[in-house]
């Protein structure tokens, strides 16, 4: 399918970490030249962008429906991205795979990503369930990092889905990673990601910061739980008030 394939050098696992940085410049230069002359690669990236559009539309439709039906929007925002070529190359390299369209589409499930930010934890599971129920969307894999957080405190709900996208040559199933999290979870994840790329930090300081981030993640999770309880209480009070008002209307009608 692809001409002028760039073969990334394979390394034994114990050598990868030490030699990867040295080989980065050479790999990225080959990748740059390859992309400039690769129509199939450009077409593949376009296909992933179209798959993202399909998933975003599904989430937006659900949000609009719930806005009318329940008078609130469970989704605060939706963002998306196609993984950068450098990141794709690094992942293929670590897996010992060639840089080809076939290798990417067959072995990588997170090239296309959609992030859905919800207000409350129960909204996450509700949106995830609604997406999974759609008959044209195939659920491939779930990772629930909310019930089972990562050791560093990371929390989010991940879904790998396969969605059909219709092109001029026919239908193509495309994989998309969906991350669903609360605003608090997203705030923590963004800061954690930024701090991880800080340089010139010795191991002792790094361990201290990791412990502080974990403590922050636990406090954020506790805050999410409290906010969920407050919302449920308000919903209950509102429902009780509505029933009282309806009872008064019925009583007035009988009189």
FENTA-V978017 format. One record per residue. RES is the residue in three letters. PSI is psi in degrees with one decimal (NA if undefined). BURIAL is I if it has 16 or more other ideal C-beta (glycine too) atoms within 10 Angstrom, else O. Layout:
RES/PSI/BURIAL
RES/PSI/BURIAL
This chain:
UNK/-32.7/O
UNK/135.0/I
UNK/160.9/O
UNK/46.8/O
UNK/136.6/I
UNK/119.3/I
UNK/116.9/O
UNK/136.6/I
UNK/139.0/O
UNK/145.3/O
UNK/151.2/I
UNK/148.9/O
UNK/-42.5/O
UNK/-17.5/O
UNK/-19.7/O
UNK/-50.5/O
UNK/-40.4/O
UNK/-33.9/O
UNK/-10.8/O
UNK/-44.8/O
UNK/-36.3/O
UNK/-37.4/O
UNK/-10.0/O
UNK/-50.1/O
UNK/-43.6/O
UNK/-42.8/O
UNK/-45.9/I
UNK/-33.6/O
UNK/-43.6/O
UNK/-39.9/O
UNK/-41.5/I
UNK/-47.0/O
UNK/-41.9/O
UNK/-46.0/I
UNK/-38.9/O
UNK/-25.4/O
UNK/12.9/O
UNK/98.4/I
UNK/-42.4/O
UNK/-37.7/O
UNK/-42.4/I
UNK/-39.1/O
UNK/-39.3/O
UNK/-44.3/I
UNK/-37.7/I
UNK/-40.3/O
UNK/-40.1/I
UNK/-37.9/I
UNK/-38.1/O
UNK/-37.3/I
UNK/-40.5/I
UNK/-42.9/I
UNK/-39.1/O
UNK/-45.0/I
UNK/-41.8/I
UNK/-42.5/I
UNK/-42.8/O
UNK/-45.0/I
UNK/-40.2/I
UNK/-38.7/O
UNK/-44.8/O
UNK/-41.3/I
UNK/-42.4/I
UNK/-41.9/O
UNK/-45.9/O
UNK/-27.0/I
UNK/-40.1/O
UNK/-42.2/O
UNK/-40.5/O
UNK/2.7/O
UNK/34.2/O
UNK/154.1/O
UNK/113.9/O
UNK/-23.6/I
UNK/123.1/I
UNK/-39.2/O
UNK/159.5/O
UNK/129.1/I
UNK/164.6/O
UNK/162.9/I
UNK/152.4/O
UNK/131.2/I
UNK/138.4/I
UNK/148.1/O
UNK/-37.0/I
UNK/-42.0/O
UNK/-38.5/O
UNK/-45.2/I
UNK/-43.3/I
UNK/-40.8/I
UNK/-42.4/I
UNK/-40.0/I
UNK/-45.4/I
UNK/-29.5/O
UNK/-4.5/O
UNK/33.5/O
UNK/154.2/I
UNK/155.4/O
UNK/85.2/I
UNK/158.8/I
UNK/-42.4/I
UNK/-44.3/O
UNK/-39.7/I
UNK/-51.5/I
UNK/-24.1/I
UNK/-25.7/O
UNK/-18.0/O
UNK/129.2/I
UNK/-3.0/I
UNK/22.8/O
UNK/-43.6/I
UNK/130.9/I
UNK/139.3/I
UNK/130.9/I
UNK/124.0/I
UNK/123.2/I
UNK/122.8/I
UNK/165.2/I
UNK/-38.1/I
UNK/158.3/I
UNK/-41.1/I
UNK/-24.1/O
UNK/-35.3/I
UNK/-50.5/I
UNK/-31.5/I
UNK/-45.6/I
UNK/-41.8/I
UNK/-43.2/I
UNK/-40.7/O
UNK/-39.9/I
UNK/-43.6/I
UNK/-24.8/O
UNK/-17.0/O
UNK/128.6/O
UNK/-14.6/O
UNK/6.3/O
UNK/123.6/I
UNK/122.9/O
UNK/119.7/O
UNK/-44.9/O
UNK/146.2/O
UNK/138.2/O
UNK/111.0/O
UNK/92.4/O
UNK/8.9/I
UNK/-51.1/I
UNK/-31.8/O
UNK/78.9/O
UNK/155.2/I
UNK/158.8/O
UNK/-30.3/O
UNK/-3.6/O
UNK/-4.7/I
UNK/132.5/I
UNK/133.7/I
UNK/162.1/I
UNK/119.1/I
UNK/136.3/I
UNK/133.1/I
UNK/120.6/I
UNK/158.6/I
UNK/127.0/O
UNK/137.1/I
UNK/133.5/O
UNK/130.4/I
UNK/118.5/O
UNK/178.1/O
UNK/-29.1/O
UNK/1.9/O
UNK/-171.5/O
UNK/135.3/O
UNK/124.2/O
UNK/129.3/O
UNK/139.5/I
UNK/139.3/I
UNK/136.8/I
UNK/128.2/I
UNK/124.7/I
UNK/126.7/I
UNK/126.0/I
UNK/165.8/I
UNK/170.0/I
UNK/-36.8/I
UNK/-43.3/I
UNK/-40.7/I
UNK/-38.3/I
UNK/-47.4/O
UNK/-45.5/I
UNK/-37.3/I
UNK/-43.7/O
UNK/-39.7/O
UNK/-42.4/I
UNK/-41.9/O
UNK/-43.5/O
UNK/-26.8/O
UNK/-26.4/O
UNK/8.0/O
UNK/137.0/O
UNK/174.3/O
UNK/42.9/O
UNK/126.5/O
UNK/168.9/O
UNK/-37.3/O
UNK/-45.9/O
UNK/-37.7/O
UNK/-42.2/O
UNK/-39.5/O
UNK/-45.2/O
UNK/-39.7/O
UNK/-40.3/I
UNK/-39.6/O
UNK/-39.6/O
UNK/-39.1/I
UNK/-41.6/I
UNK/-40.0/O
UNK/-40.7/O
UNK/-40.2/I
UNK/-39.8/O
UNK/-38.3/O
UNK/-40.8/I
UNK/-39.5/I
UNK/-40.0/O
UNK/-41.6/O
UNK/-41.7/I
UNK/-43.9/O
UNK/-44.2/O
UNK/-38.2/I
UNK/-44.2/I
UNK/-39.9/O
UNK/-45.2/O
UNK/-41.8/O
UNK/-38.6/O
UNK/-43.8/O
UNK/-41.0/O
UNK/-41.2/O
UNK/-42.9/O
UNK/-40.1/O
UNK/-40.6/O
UNK/-40.0/O
UNK/-42.5/O
UNK/-39.5/O
UNK/-40.3/O
UNK/-38.6/O
UNK/-42.6/O
UNK/-38.8/O
UNK/-36.2/O
UNK/-38.7/O
UNK/-42.0/O
UNK/-44.3/O
UNK/-41.0/O
UNK/-42.7/O
UNK/-37.0/O
UNK/-37.8/O
UNK/-35.9/O
UNK/NA/O
